[in-house]
Amino acid sequence: MDLCPLCNGLEARIIQCPNCHTIMEDRGKITDYLDDYSAYMDIDMMKLFDGDVNSLVNHQCIHYFYCPTCQHEETNAIKE
């Protein structure tokens, strides 16, 4: 079983905002924002809806990063 090192607190990812160079905040899995119950659904099933057609096959967790300074948003694929 694969697990995401960010979701499980095993490591942190430092991503700098391309606009203002502030360190972006990791806001978790992108699928957690689909609805009120998506955070409680099966992780592998939710990967079918994360916007990356290969995330399940490639064992990637798509994380949402947010810049509190300029409100820039982006997603990054984290290797499980």
N, C-alpha and C positions, 0 to 999 in steps of 0.2 A: 504494500500500500504506500502510495506516494503522499507526501504532505508538504504544504507550503511553508517555507522557513519564516516568512513574514507573518502569516496568519497564526503561527504557533510560537511566535516570540523567540525563535532561534537565532535570528539575525535582523538587522535593520538595513534599509536601503536608503542612501542619501542621494537624492536627485535634486539638482539645482534647476530653478526655473529658467527657461531659455529667454524670458523677457526681462526680468529684473534681478536675476541671479540669487534670489532668496532660496533657502532650503525649503523644498516642498513637503507638505504633510502627507503621509500615507493614510488614506481614509478607509483602507480595507478592500475586500473583493468588490468588483464592480457589480456582481450579481446581487449583493446585499441591498442594493438600492432599487431593485425592480419593484418590490412591494413590501408590505409589512411582514410577510411571512417568508420571504425568499432566503433570509439568513438562516432559517431553520430547515430548509429543504436539503435533499441529498446533493452534495457538492458536485459529484460527477454528472448528475442530471442537469444541474444548473449551468454547467459548462456548455450545454447545447444552446444557451441563450446569452452568452457573454460577449458576443460580437466577433469572436475569433473561431472560425470553423474548425481549426486544428488544435485548439487548446486541450481538449480531452486526449487526443492521440499523442500530442507532444508533451503531455504532463506539465502544463503551464497554468498558473493561477493569474488571472488578469486583475491587477490592482489599480485603484483610482488614486491619483495624486493630485493635490490641490495646493495652490500658492495663496497664502493668506494676505500677501501684499498686493498682488495685481489680479487675483482671482483666476489665474490661468489654470486650466484643468487638462490632465492627460492620463492615459492609461499605459501601463507597462506590463509585459508578460514576465512573470517570475517563475523560474524553473523549479519544479517540485522535486 
